[in-house]
Amino acid sequence: MWAQAAATALLIIVVVLRPAEIHWWRAGHISNEVLAFLLVARFPTVAAIVATAVGAHPAQVIVATMAAGAVGALLYRPAVRKAEQRHADRTAGL
């Protein structure tokens, strides 16, 4: 029971922090690479939280987290490029 409550709380924190991350990035407090890492790291984090919340076996949690991490690793470079492009578009408009 407590694991499901903790997983739900962590999931809410992960979702709620997203707008703050964007605000920090737009303010120049975090770099494009850090923003991309935070976006990509969200996949395995959410996978681990959801797998834990549904009561999966620890081995299943590990496999789900690793699979989501592999997807995140494939998406890291495109996420950095997208962040750099948006940053360039935003600074060119000034």
N, C-alpha and C positions, 0 to 999 in steps of 0.2 A: 504493500500500500504506500509506504513512504517513498519507494523508488519511483512510483508513478507520479506522485506529487512533486518530487524533486525534478523529474524529467519534464513535467509540464512547466514548472517554474523556469527551468533552463531554456526551454523552447520559447517561452514568452520573452525572456531576456535577449535571446538571439534575434528575435523578430523586432523587438523594441529598439535595440541598438542600431539597427540599419539606418534610420534617418540621422542619427547622431554621427555615424561614420561619414555619411555624405556631407553633412554640415562641416565636419572637421576637414574633409578633403577640399571642399570649396573654399574654406578659410585658409588653406595652405598648411594646416597643421600635420597632415599626413600626406605621404607621396603617392604617386600613381601605383607604384609597386605594392605598397602597404594596402591600399584600397583593393587592388586586385587580389591580394592574398586573403584579405578579410572576406571578400566575396566568394572566393573559391573554397576557403576553409569552412564556410557555412555548410557545404554539402556533407562532408563527413561528420560534422558536429550534429547536424539535424538527423542524419542516419543513425548515429549512435544513440541520440536521445530517444528517437522514435522506437528503435529496436529495444532499448531498455524499458521504455514505457509499456510496450506490449508484452513484456515478460519473456523476451527471447533468451535462449541459452547464451552464456557468455561467448562461446565460439561463434554463434550466429551474429552476435553484436560485432565481434571483431571482423568477421567476413564482410558484413554490411558496411562497416566503417572503412575498411580497406578498399572495397569496390567503389564507394563514393569518393574516397581519396584519389583513386585512379582517374575517375571522371574529372575531378577537380584539377588534377595535375595536367590533364589534356586541355582544360579550359583556361589555365593560368595565363599563357602567353596571349591568347585572344582577348582576355579580360584586361591585361596591361595595355595592349594596343588600343582597345576601346576607351579606356580611361585617359590615355595620352591624347587620343583624338578629341575627346570631349573637353579636355583641359585646353588643348590648342584652340578649339572652336570658341571656348569661353573667353580665353585671353585675347583672341583676335577681335572679338566684338567690343573690347574696351576702347 
